[in-house]
Amino acid sequence: MARGIRRGIRSTQVGLLVNAALAIVKLVAGVLGNSYALIADAIESTADVFSSLIVWGGLRIASRSADESYPFGYGKAEALAGAAVGLILIGAAVSIAIDSVREIITPQHAPAPFTLIVLILVIVLKEFLFRRVLDIGTEVDSTAVKADAWHHRSDAITSSAAFVGISIALIGGPGWESADAWAALFASVVIAVNGVRVMQPAVADLMDRAPHSDIIERVSRVARAVPDVCAIEKLIVRKTGLSYYVDIHVQADPLMSLHDAHELSGRVKWAIRDAVESVEGVLVHMEPFEGDIPAATGTVADRPGAQSTSRNTS
């Protein structure tokens, strides 16, 4: 988990520096080039800077070890950071939409052609960052890092919209100046959609929604493969930050001693943690198996002096 958090923090730091530089470049170019779409894009990049700071802080808090106050660790800070990024995106979208409508009602002069060059560079750079950061976020399974990636994608989309709007304003000539503001309005809708998209998985993590079925299936498969395990009665997995916590009910031979049941629970626990690296904690509940015990389990009935019990090899 520590390695994943370090990678997430590094990608966030790079994004923070890039967003800060782009926000300044786009703001200056937008003011000098008379392009509100570019100014709106600069606002979105400024929101990106604050978002990256939030993600960075969230990952740093999430990396703390569990203590008496937070026995399950600080992992939820990572999901909180992702939710905050989504809220910032939605807030930026509302602000841009309001100003865009104002610009449409009172259109200004046509934007300068050089603003198109700035936008091309921004689109290429932000799309590259999106793909890179999303790969890292997917690899370490970080909601906050993936949210940061989608922030880069929203910036690339708003820049693309600004490029189209400015191009229309320049090609159309007098009377088409408001195309620039319409592009900014369109961009605000895209940003809002991305904000909702970013918030959904973050809120799901905060509400302990079950993770993807592949994680649950892997845990179940590993637990069932442990010798003396007869069945899995219940399996609950929840995500906390970059880690998972497992609550599993294991059924075993009812004639098994308390000591042997304890040993079996330990084997189940470490089998799961060894096989699924992202699992941080495992709580094993031992329960008696009520059916015919498979011969392959080799349970207490096979030991000298143990009471015999029916077997079923099927």
N, C-alpha and C positions, 0 to 999 in steps of 0.2 A: 504494500500500500504506500509506503514512504516514497518508493521510486516513482510511482504513478503521480503522487502529489507534487514531487519535484519537477517532473516533466510538465505537469499542468501549470505550475507556477512559472516555469521558464517561458512557455508559450504565451502566457498572459502578459508577462513582462515585455516580451517582444511586441505583442499587439498594442500594449499601452504606449510604447515609444512611437510606433508607426502611426497610431491614431492621433497622438498629440501633434506630430509633424504634419499630418494630412489636414487636420482641423485648421491649423494656421495657414497652410498653403491654400486650401479651398476658400477660407474666409477672405483672405487678401485678394485672390483671383476673382471671387464673387463680387466684392465691393468695387474693385478696379474695372472689372469686366461687365458690371451692371447686370449680374445674373442672380435672381433670387433663388433659382433652383440650386445653384452652386452654394449660395449662402445657407439654404436649407440643408444641403449635404454637409456643410461645415458644422451645423448644429448637431446633426446625427453623429458626426465623428467626435464631437465634444462629449456627447452622451456615451459614446464608445469608451472614451477615456475613463469616465466615472465608473462605467460598467466593469472595465478591466481592473480598476482599483478594488471594486467590490469582490470580484471573483478571486483576485489575489488574496485579499483579506480572508475570504471564506475558506480558501484552500489552506491557508496558514493555520486558521483556527481548527479546521477539520483534522489537521495533522497531529494535534495534541493527543497524548495518551489518556486513556480513561482514568478517572480519579473518583474519590468518594462522592463528590458533588454530581459528577456525570459518569456513572458506572458503565454506560454504554458508549462512552466516548463523545467526541465533539463533531462527529460526522455530519449531523444535520445542518451544520453551518454551511456545508457545500451546497445543499439543496436550497437553503435560504438565500445564498448568493445568486443562484440561478433564478429564483423567483424575483429577486430585486432587479436583476438585469431585464427580465421581461417587463416589469413595471416601468422601468426607465425607458424602454423602447416605446411602450404605449404612450407614456407622457410626452416623449419627443414627437411622436406621430401627431398627437393632438395639437401641440404647439405649432408644428409645421403646417398642418391643415388650416388652422385659423389664419396664420399669416399668408398662406397661399391664396385663400379666398379674398383677403384684403388686397393682395396684389392683382388678382384677376379683375376686381371691381375697379381699381385705379391703375391700369397698366402703365408701365414706365417705358424707357427707351429699350431698344433691342440690345441683347447682350453682345459682347465683343467676341470675335472668332477665336481668339487665343484660349478662351475658356474650354474649348473642345479638346485641345491638346492636354490640358490639365486633367480633364475627366477621363481621357483614354488611359493615361498613366495610373490614375486612381483605380479604375475598373480592373486593370490587369493585376495590380498589386493586391487589392482586396480579395479578388477571387482566389489568388494564390494562397493568401493567408487563411481564407475560409477552408480550403481543402486541407491545408496542412494542420490547422488547429482542430478541425473536425476529426481527422484521422487520429490525432493524439487523444482527443476526448472520448472517441469510441474505443480506442485501445485500453485506456485506463478506466473506462466506464464512469466518466465524470459528467454529471448533469450540468455543472457550472461551466466547465471547459467547453462542452458542446454548445451551451448558450452563448458563450463568447464567440464561438465560431459562426453561429448564425447572425451574430451582430455584424461580423465582417461581411457576410453574404448580403445582409440588408443594406449595408453601405455600398456594396457593389451594385445592387439593384437601384438604389436611389441615384447613384452616379450615372447609371445607364439611362434612367428616366430623364435626368437632367441633360444628358447628351442629346437625346431625342428631342426634348423640348427646345433646347437652344438651337439645334439644327433646323427645326421647323421655323423658329422665329427668324433665323438668318436667311433661310431660303424663301420664306413667304414674304419677307419685307414688311413695309408699313401695314399695320392692321393685325399682324400676327405676333406682336410683342408678348401678348399674354400666354403664348404657348409655353414659355419658360415657367410661368407660375402654375399652369395646368400640370406640367411635368412634376413640379414640387408637390402638388396636391395628390397626384397619383402615387408618388413615392411615399407620402404619409400613410396611405392605405396599406401599402406593402409593408412598411415598418410596423404598423399596428398588427397586421396578421402575423408577422414574425414574432412580435412581442407575446401574443397569445400562444403561439407555437412553442416558444421558449418556456413559458410559465407552466404549461400543462405537465411535462414530466417532473418539473421541480415540485409542484404541488402534490403530484402523485407520490413522490419520494417522502415528502413531509407527512403524508397521510398513511405511510407504510403499505402502499399498494404492493401486491405480490410482484416479484421480478419476472423477467422473461422465463418462459417454461423450460428453456434449455438449462438454466441454472438449477431449477428444482429437479429436473430429470437427472442431471449429473449427480446431485447430492443423493437422491433416492437410489440410483444405481450403485453408487459406492457403498452406501450403508447396507444394502441388501447383500452385497458381495462379502461382507464380513462374516467369518465363520461363527456359527451359533445364533445368527439372526434369523428368526423364522419369518417375520413379516414387519412391515412398516405400517403402523396404525394411523399416524397423522404426521404431516410434515409442513411446517410453516417457515418461510424464508422472508426476511425483510432487509431492505437496503438502508445502510447508514453511511452517508458519504461515499467513499469508494469501496466500502466493505459490506459484507453480508453477515447477518446473524441468523443461525438456524435453530429452530425448536423442533425436535424430532421425537416421536413416540415409537420406541422399538419393542417388538414383541419377541419373547424368548421362552424357552422351556420353563414352565411353572415350577418344576422341581429343582431348578438352579438355585444355589445358595446365594445369599445376599452379597457375599464377597465375589462370587463368580459373576453375578449380575453387574456389580460395580466395575469389575475388570472389563467386561464386555462393553459397557457404556464408554469406557475410556478408549477401547479399540475403535469403536464407531466414531467417536469424536475425532481422534487423530487421523483415521482413514479419510474422513471428509476434509479436514484441514490440509492434509498432505496432497489430496487429489485436486482440490479446488482452492487455488491460492488466494482468491479474493474473499474467502470465508474467514472472518475474524474470530467469531465465537460460535460454539455449538453447545446447546443444552439438550441432554439426552434424558428422556423419561423411559424407564424400564417398565414393561407391562407383561403379564402372563399371556402366552399364546394358547388359545382355547381349542384349536383344531388338532389334527394329526401332525406331528412334528416330522418334517422331512428327514430322511436318514442322512442326507448330505451335511446336515448341520453339525453332526458329531457332538451332541450336547451331553448334559450330565448323565443321561440314561445309559451312555456308553461306558461310563466309568465304573470300576469295580464297586459293588455294594450299592449302586444306585438302583432305585425302584424302576422297574421296567415300565415302558410306556409305548403306546401304539405308534407305528411308523408308517409313513406313506411315501413311497419313492416317486410318486407322480409329481 
